[in-house]
Amino acid sequence: MATLTIRNLDDKIRDFLRQRAAKHGRSMEAEVRSILEATAAQQQMNPGQIARKIHKRFADLGGVETLPTPKTEPLPVPIKFDA
């Protein structure tokens, strides 16, 4: 296991971490470890997992297949300035 030392941490952040750790019933070290682990896990999510989460969130609403497709018209032909 690695050891991490954080220098020059603002007192307000230390106090916040101490209160958060007490709220969760663990030491400050365990609280910071939990925060780092959760953040790293979110960053490691691959695009397929994100797509599945989006699909799951909107599946109960009928998904995106039920959205109306707007009518499109062809783009106008650009003007040619040289003969």
VMD Tcl script that draws the C-alpha trace (Angstrom):
set ca {
  {0.00 0.00 0.00}
  {1.15 3.53 -0.73}
  {1.35 6.40 1.71}
  {0.26 9.92 0.79}
  {1.23 13.07 2.68}
  {-0.68 16.28 2.03}
  {1.07 19.47 3.06}
  {-0.34 23.00 3.44}
  {-3.95 21.84 3.76}
  {-6.23 24.72 4.68}
  {-7.63 24.49 8.21}
  {-11.19 24.84 6.89}
  {-10.74 21.78 4.68}
  {-9.24 19.81 7.58}
  {-12.18 20.78 9.79}
  {-14.65 19.84 7.07}
  {-13.00 16.43 6.64}
  {-12.97 15.87 10.39}
  {-16.71 16.64 10.65}
  {-17.53 14.50 7.62}
  {-15.52 11.60 9.05}
  {-17.33 11.89 12.40}
  {-20.67 11.95 10.60}
  {-19.77 8.67 8.85}
  {-18.28 7.16 12.02}
  {-14.72 6.74 10.77}
  {-11.31 8.32 11.07}
  {-10.24 11.27 8.95}
  {-7.78 8.99 7.16}
  {-10.53 6.48 6.33}
  {-12.80 9.30 5.17}
  {-10.18 10.73 2.81}
  {-9.45 7.21 1.52}
  {-13.17 6.73 0.83}
  {-13.39 10.06 -1.02}
  {-10.35 9.21 -3.16}
  {-11.62 5.71 -3.95}
  {-15.06 6.99 -4.97}
  {-13.55 9.71 -7.17}
  {-11.17 7.27 -8.86}
  {-14.02 4.82 -9.51}
  {-16.07 7.54 -11.23}
  {-13.13 8.51 -13.43}
  {-12.56 4.90 -14.51}
  {-16.07 4.50 -15.92}
  {-15.84 3.65 -19.62}
  {-18.15 5.12 -22.29}
  {-20.21 1.92 -22.48}
  {-21.10 2.17 -18.81}
  {-22.12 5.80 -19.25}
  {-24.34 4.92 -22.20}
  {-26.01 2.13 -20.20}
  {-26.65 4.49 -17.29}
  {-28.21 7.07 -19.61}
  {-30.36 4.41 -21.27}
  {-31.49 3.06 -17.90}
  {-32.40 6.54 -16.66}
  {-34.65 7.29 -19.66}
  {-35.99 3.78 -20.36}
  {-38.99 4.25 -18.04}
  {-39.92 7.39 -19.98}
  {-40.09 5.49 -23.27}
  {-36.50 6.01 -24.31}
  {-35.34 8.20 -27.15}
  {-37.00 6.06 -29.82}
  {-40.33 7.79 -29.13}
  {-39.01 11.30 -29.77}
  {-40.37 12.91 -32.94}
  {-37.82 13.46 -35.69}
  {-37.93 17.01 -37.02}
  {-38.37 17.44 -40.76}
  {-35.28 18.66 -42.53}
  {-34.95 20.34 -45.86}
  {-32.00 20.13 -48.23}
  {-29.38 22.83 -47.92}
  {-29.55 25.57 -50.57}
  {-27.00 25.47 -53.38}
  {-24.22 27.97 -52.69}
  {-23.74 30.89 -55.06}
  {-20.77 30.63 -57.43}
  {-18.99 33.96 -58.03}
  {-16.59 32.83 -60.77}
  {-17.95 32.14 -64.21}
}
mol new
graphics top color blue
foreach p $ca { graphics top sphere $p radius 0.5 }
foreach p [lrange $ca 0 end-1] q [lrange $ca 1 end] { graphics top cylinder $p $q radius 0.2 }
display resetview
